[in-house]
């Protein structure tokens, strides 16, 4: 018969065998079980992708919302009719409106680029138009009278990428136009009727502020409700009158408009010279409704 000590040894061995299959917390040990815990790599990878997408969206969208909110600070209101007065560097000048010259006449402008005064009877197309070269100033000034903002730049001062950055602010934006301006004394110059802002950098936030404050600002331009569209018969935007950087001759029309009679037809805002009808796409449809007097 087994002795008492033999019985105790057998019980100890049996207990040790059971304990070896469990860890300290009473959970079955993986050792000897033939099973290992699996890491859910597919779930981890999917989570990483989702987090990356959220981060990318935030990176791209948040600055746009911030820029939009910032631009809204410069939107004109009844109480603040000319928010450009809060933009550092804006030059302002009063000019008489509706003084027209013919396509063969020059105007002795007092500013370069000009931003008001006598101008051609035909406006330059300003339906988000980016002209690859210089543009006749007399036509561009008429566009300002219709509520457009004109971005001019010195082609010798900006790279192709910088020009593209400016163009992105104009393309598909009604009542905007852009053109080269050879000899400009700053890299960039923004014009609206009676307002100008010269800048050095395409990344200057004042560009957006100026546009928000003065594009179609009913309080700041003469011919409210006028179109920015043109017809090929009046102005060919694919072959526009070229820029002329030479000094106006002695027969140039003075800034006073002496000898000119204000065009009474402009009281009807939006009539093309010669009585031609407006194109049907002449008014903005992107949320910037044409102001009414």
C-alpha positions as CSV (number, residue, x, y, z in Angstrom):
1,X,0.0,0.0,0.0
2,X,1.3,3.5,-0.7
3,X,2.5,5.4,2.3
4,X,1.0,8.8,3.3
5,X,3.9,10.6,1.8
6,X,3.4,8.9,-1.6
7,X,-0.2,9.9,-1.6
8,X,0.8,13.5,-0.9
9,X,3.3,13.5,-3.8
10,X,0.8,12.1,-6.2
11,X,-1.7,14.9,-5.3
12,X,1.0,17.5,-5.7
13,X,2.0,16.3,-9.1
14,X,-1.7,16.2,-10.2
15,X,-2.2,19.8,-8.9
16,X,0.9,21.1,-10.6
17,X,-0.3,19.5,-13.9
18,X,-3.6,21.4,-13.7
19,X,-1.9,24.7,-12.7
20,X,0.4,24.6,-15.7
21,X,-2.5,24.9,-18.1
22,X,-3.6,28.2,-16.5
23,X,-1.9,31.5,-16.0
24,X,-2.0,33.5,-12.8
25,X,-5.3,35.0,-13.5
26,X,-7.0,31.6,-14.0
27,X,-7.1,32.1,-17.8
28,X,-6.0,29.0,-19.8
29,X,-2.4,29.5,-21.0
30,X,-1.6,29.5,-24.7
31,X,1.4,27.4,-24.0
32,X,0.7,24.0,-25.2
33,X,-2.8,24.9,-26.3
34,X,-1.9,25.2,-30.0
35,X,-3.6,28.6,-30.3
36,X,-2.2,32.2,-30.5
37,X,-4.0,35.6,-30.2
38,X,-4.5,37.1,-33.7
39,X,-3.9,40.9,-34.2
40,X,-6.8,42.3,-36.4
41,X,-4.5,43.9,-39.0
42,X,-7.3,44.6,-41.4
43,X,-9.2,46.6,-38.8
44,X,-6.0,48.5,-37.8
45,X,-5.2,49.3,-41.5
46,X,-8.8,50.5,-42.1
47,X,-8.7,52.8,-39.0
48,X,-5.4,54.3,-40.2
49,X,-6.8,55.0,-43.6
50,X,-9.9,56.7,-42.1
51,X,-7.8,58.8,-39.8
52,X,-5.6,59.8,-42.7
53,X,-8.6,60.8,-44.9
54,X,-10.1,62.9,-42.1
55,X,-6.7,64.6,-41.6
56,X,-6.4,65.3,-45.4
57,X,-9.9,66.8,-45.6
58,X,-9.3,69.0,-42.6
59,X,-6.0,70.1,-44.0
60,X,-7.7,71.2,-47.3
61,X,-11.1,72.4,-46.1
62,X,-10.3,74.3,-42.9
63,X,-8.1,76.9,-44.6
64,X,-10.8,77.5,-47.2
65,X,-13.5,78.1,-44.6
66,X,-11.1,80.4,-42.8
67,X,-10.4,82.3,-46.0
68,X,-14.1,82.6,-46.7
69,X,-14.9,83.8,-43.2
70,X,-12.0,86.3,-43.5
71,X,-13.3,87.6,-46.8
72,X,-16.8,88.0,-45.4
73,X,-15.3,90.6,-43.0
74,X,-14.8,92.8,-46.1
75,X,-18.3,92.3,-47.7
76,X,-20.0,95.7,-48.2
77,X,-23.1,96.4,-46.1
78,X,-25.5,99.3,-45.7
79,X,-23.5,100.3,-42.6
80,X,-20.1,99.8,-44.2
81,X,-20.5,100.7,-47.8
82,X,-16.8,100.7,-48.7
83,X,-14.9,98.1,-46.6
84,X,-11.7,98.8,-48.7
85,X,-11.1,101.7,-46.4
86,X,-9.9,99.1,-43.9
87,X,-7.4,97.6,-46.3
88,X,-3.9,99.0,-45.9
89,X,-2.5,100.5,-49.1
90,X,-5.7,101.1,-51.1
91,X,-5.6,104.3,-53.1
92,X,-8.9,106.0,-53.8
93,X,-9.8,108.7,-56.4
94,X,-13.1,110.1,-57.6
95,X,-13.7,110.0,-61.4
96,X,-16.6,111.1,-63.6
97,X,-18.3,108.3,-65.4
98,X,-19.8,107.6,-68.8
99,X,-17.1,109.5,-70.8
100,X,-16.4,107.5,-73.9
101,X,-13.7,107.6,-76.5
102,X,-13.5,105.7,-79.8
103,X,-11.2,102.7,-80.5
104,X,-8.6,105.0,-82.2
105,X,-8.4,107.5,-79.3
106,X,-6.0,107.5,-76.3
107,X,-6.6,108.8,-72.9
108,X,-3.9,110.6,-70.9
109,X,-4.5,108.7,-67.7
110,X,-3.2,110.0,-64.4
111,X,-2.5,106.6,-63.0
112,X,-0.8,103.4,-64.2
113,X,-2.7,101.2,-64.4
114,X,-5.7,103.5,-64.7
115,X,-8.7,102.9,-62.5
116,X,-11.2,105.5,-63.7
117,X,-11.8,108.3,-66.0
118,X,-12.6,108.5,-69.8
119,X,-12.6,105.1,-71.4
120,X,-13.5,103.2,-74.6
121,X,-17.2,102.9,-75.4
122,X,-16.7,99.1,-75.5
123,X,-15.7,97.3,-72.3
124,X,-13.4,94.4,-72.1
125,X,-15.0,91.0,-71.4
126,X,-14.8,90.5,-67.6
127,X,-16.6,87.2,-67.2
128,X,-13.7,85.6,-65.3
129,X,-11.5,86.3,-68.3
130,X,-7.7,85.8,-68.1
131,X,-5.9,87.5,-71.0
132,X,-2.6,86.0,-71.7
133,X,-1.0,89.3,-72.8
134,X,-1.5,93.0,-72.2
135,X,-4.9,94.6,-72.8
136,X,-5.8,98.0,-74.1
137,X,-6.4,100.1,-70.9
138,X,-9.2,102.1,-72.3
139,X,-11.3,98.9,-72.6
140,X,-10.3,97.6,-69.2
141,X,-11.3,100.8,-67.5
142,X,-14.8,100.5,-68.9
143,X,-15.1,97.1,-67.2
144,X,-14.3,98.7,-63.9
145,X,-17.3,101.0,-64.5
146,X,-19.5,97.9,-64.6
147,X,-18.3,96.7,-61.2
148,X,-15.4,94.4,-62.2
149,X,-12.1,94.0,-60.5
150,X,-9.1,94.0,-62.8
151,X,-5.9,92.2,-61.7
152,X,-2.8,93.5,-63.6
153,X,0.6,92.1,-63.2
154,X,4.2,92.7,-64.4
155,X,5.2,89.6,-66.5
156,X,8.8,90.3,-65.7
157,X,8.3,90.0,-61.9
158,X,6.2,86.9,-61.6
159,X,6.9,83.2,-62.4
160,X,4.5,81.0,-64.3
161,X,3.3,79.4,-61.0
162,X,2.7,82.8,-59.5
163,X,0.7,83.9,-62.5
164,X,-1.3,80.7,-62.2
165,X,-2.1,81.5,-58.6
166,X,-3.5,84.9,-59.6
167,X,-5.4,83.4,-62.5
168,X,-7.1,80.9,-60.1
169,X,-8.7,83.9,-58.4
170,X,-10.2,85.1,-61.7
171,X,-11.2,82.1,-63.7
172,X,-14.9,81.2,-63.5
173,X,-15.5,84.4,-61.4
174,X,-17.9,86.8,-63.1
175,X,-16.9,90.5,-63.0
176,X,-13.3,89.6,-62.8
177,X,-10.5,90.1,-65.5
178,X,-6.8,89.7,-65.5
179,X,-4.0,90.8,-67.9
180,X,-0.3,91.4,-68.1
181,X,0.8,95.0,-67.8
182,X,4.3,95.5,-69.1
183,X,6.4,98.1,-67.2
184,X,4.1,98.0,-64.1
185,X,6.0,99.5,-61.1
186,X,5.0,96.7,-58.8
187,X,4.5,92.9,-59.4
188,X,0.7,93.1,-58.9
189,X,-1.9,95.8,-59.1
190,X,-5.6,95.5,-58.4
191,X,-8.1,98.0,-59.8
192,X,-11.8,98.6,-59.3
193,X,-13.6,101.9,-60.2
194,X,-11.9,104.6,-58.2
195,X,-9.7,102.1,-56.2
196,X,-6.3,100.7,-56.6
197,X,-4.0,98.4,-54.5
198,X,-0.4,97.6,-55.5
199,X,1.2,94.5,-54.0
200,X,4.4,92.5,-54.1
201,X,3.2,88.9,-53.4
202,X,0.5,86.7,-54.9
203,X,0.0,85.3,-51.4
204,X,-0.9,88.6,-49.9
205,X,-4.3,88.2,-48.2
206,X,-5.2,91.7,-49.2
207,X,-5.9,90.4,-52.7
208,X,-8.9,88.5,-51.5
209,X,-10.0,91.3,-49.2
210,X,-9.9,93.8,-52.1
211,X,-12.0,91.5,-54.3
212,X,-14.5,90.9,-51.5
213,X,-14.8,94.6,-50.8
214,X,-15.2,96.0,-54.3
215,X,-16.3,93.4,-56.8
216,X,-19.9,94.3,-57.6
217,X,-20.0,96.6,-54.6
218,X,-23.1,98.6,-55.6
219,X,-21.9,101.6,-53.5
220,X,-18.6,101.9,-55.3
221,X,-19.1,101.9,-59.1
222,X,-21.2,104.0,-61.4
223,X,-23.0,101.6,-63.8
224,X,-24.9,99.3,-61.4
225,X,-26.5,96.4,-63.2
226,X,-24.4,96.6,-66.3
227,X,-23.1,93.4,-68.0
228,X,-19.6,92.0,-68.2
229,X,-20.4,89.9,-71.2
230,X,-19.5,91.0,-74.7
231,X,-20.2,89.8,-78.2
232,X,-17.6,89.0,-80.9
233,X,-19.0,91.9,-82.9
234,X,-18.2,94.4,-80.1
235,X,-15.2,92.9,-78.3
236,X,-13.3,89.8,-79.4
237,X,-11.8,88.4,-76.1
238,X,-9.7,85.9,-78.1
239,X,-8.1,88.8,-80.1
240,X,-8.5,91.9,-77.9
241,X,-7.1,95.3,-78.6
242,X,-3.4,95.2,-77.6
243,X,-1.7,97.0,-74.7
244,X,0.0,100.2,-75.7
245,X,2.7,101.3,-73.2
246,X,3.8,104.3,-75.2
247,X,3.1,107.8,-73.9
248,X,-0.2,109.3,-75.2
249,X,0.3,111.9,-77.8
250,X,-0.8,115.6,-77.6
251,X,-4.2,114.7,-79.1
252,X,-5.0,112.3,-76.2
253,X,-8.2,112.9,-74.3
254,X,-7.5,114.6,-70.9
255,X,-8.7,113.1,-67.6
256,X,-11.2,115.9,-67.3
257,X,-13.0,114.5,-70.4
258,X,-12.9,117.9,-71.9
259,X,-14.7,117.8,-75.3
260,X,-16.6,114.6,-74.4
261,X,-20.3,114.4,-73.7
262,X,-21.4,111.8,-71.1
263,X,-23.1,108.9,-72.7
264,X,-26.8,109.1,-71.9
265,X,-27.4,105.5,-72.9
266,X,-25.5,104.3,-69.8
267,X,-28.4,105.4,-67.6
268,X,-30.0,102.3,-68.9
269,X,-27.1,100.1,-67.5
270,X,-26.2,97.2,-69.6
271,X,-26.8,98.4,-73.1
272,X,-24.1,97.6,-75.6
273,X,-22.8,100.4,-77.8
274,X,-24.8,100.8,-80.9
275,X,-28.0,99.4,-79.3
276,X,-27.0,95.8,-79.6
277,X,-28.7,93.5,-77.1
278,X,-27.0,91.9,-74.1
279,X,-26.0,88.2,-74.1
280,X,-28.2,86.2,-71.9
281,X,-25.2,85.1,-69.7
282,X,-24.4,88.7,-68.8
283,X,-25.4,88.6,-65.2
284,X,-23.8,86.6,-62.4
285,X,-25.3,83.3,-61.3
286,X,-22.7,82.1,-58.8
287,X,-24.3,83.8,-55.8
288,X,-23.0,87.3,-56.6
289,X,-26.3,88.8,-57.7
290,X,-26.2,92.0,-59.6
291,X,-27.0,94.8,-57.1
292,X,-30.0,97.0,-57.9
293,X,-30.0,100.7,-57.3
